[in-house]
Amino acid sequence: METLAKNWLTEGLIDFEYKKYILLAYLKKVHDKFSSTQLYPEFSELIEHFRNLKELKESENKLNDSFKKPLESIDTENLKLNYKSPEEEEWFQEIKQIIEFSMPLMAREVMQGKTIFDYVEKNIQREPLGILPINKNEGYFILSTPPEKEVFVYNYELSPISFVNQKAMSFKTNYVSSYTISLSMPIDKVKQDLIYQNPYLPNPAVYIFQSSIPLPTKETFLPVVKRLLFSQLTANKI
């Protein structure tokens, strides 16, 4: 199983043993990823699933509304349709049982993911490369894992999003290139080359993130750095 459908709880066969099998297979896959220090996308998906279950448990009305209620009778005098409450149905009790079974298991894996995230964060050092400009909303960040000589460069762009009565920020990143650090190409020269290759940013903000432990780039290093950099850039902005 690659992932767990967003509506896994209510779609398909509503049977405790079946849903239990689906959930345990998914959580085993998540656990295996976490054991290899691979956080994403499983960590964010798991948090979303757990929040959905928590909301359903806290509001049975929401759970009722998740299903199409069968028509029980028609009140012709008051022109009203009367629907049967799902609480009277056996499958509704199955759903409640599945939620009770699932939440502690998901909570345990969420805590495991958070523990890994915190461990990774503590082993990542971040610092600006050179002097930072006043406007830091666009620039570059570099991923480095010594003693590996190869580093990976990404650009980023932070921009406001307009919502009614709400402030939000868009954070876009793209892979730029990789460099092999050597005597002829020290880390400082990487910034110079970026400016030469992209003259539209003559004085870019450049941050270097250095991990003291080996990490999967796509599944852990990059997404953790993106969250750290976004938090840093948006402090006091949102």
C-alpha angles and dihedrals in degrees: 000000000000098000144348117255115244091238095037092130097059106025125088123357112005100212126132096224092047094048089045090056091049093049096046092050090052094046091049089055091049092047092051090051092049090049087060091048090250107142108167141106089359096060096055092042091051092051090052092050091049092049091050092053091046092052091049092050092048093050119038088180089066089050091051091051091052090075136059104247116221117245110252103178146338120240100210093178094058096027091237134140115222117209128198114246113243088223086077091057124091092225090059089061088049089056092051090049091051091051092051090050096044104046100068091045092050091044090055092053092045089055090048090052091048091050090053092046091052091047092050092047092052090054095052119087118197131194138152118262105228125330116338120228122234091251107060097167092105131035145088141294128201128211115212131176111183135238083034109092097206117091128187124223127206131177122222137196126196117196136162122255121210117230128161107272091342135099120215138161131220116219116194125181133182134184112251110175147304128250133197109225114226141139089280093044110038118175092260091059090056089069091049091051092049090054091048093049093044110033092170085080103049094167108023128178107248125188127186120209114196123192120205091200130053111261136179102256101212098036101040121356098053099042093045091050091048090054092047094048093045090052091049095048096044097047106131091001101090 
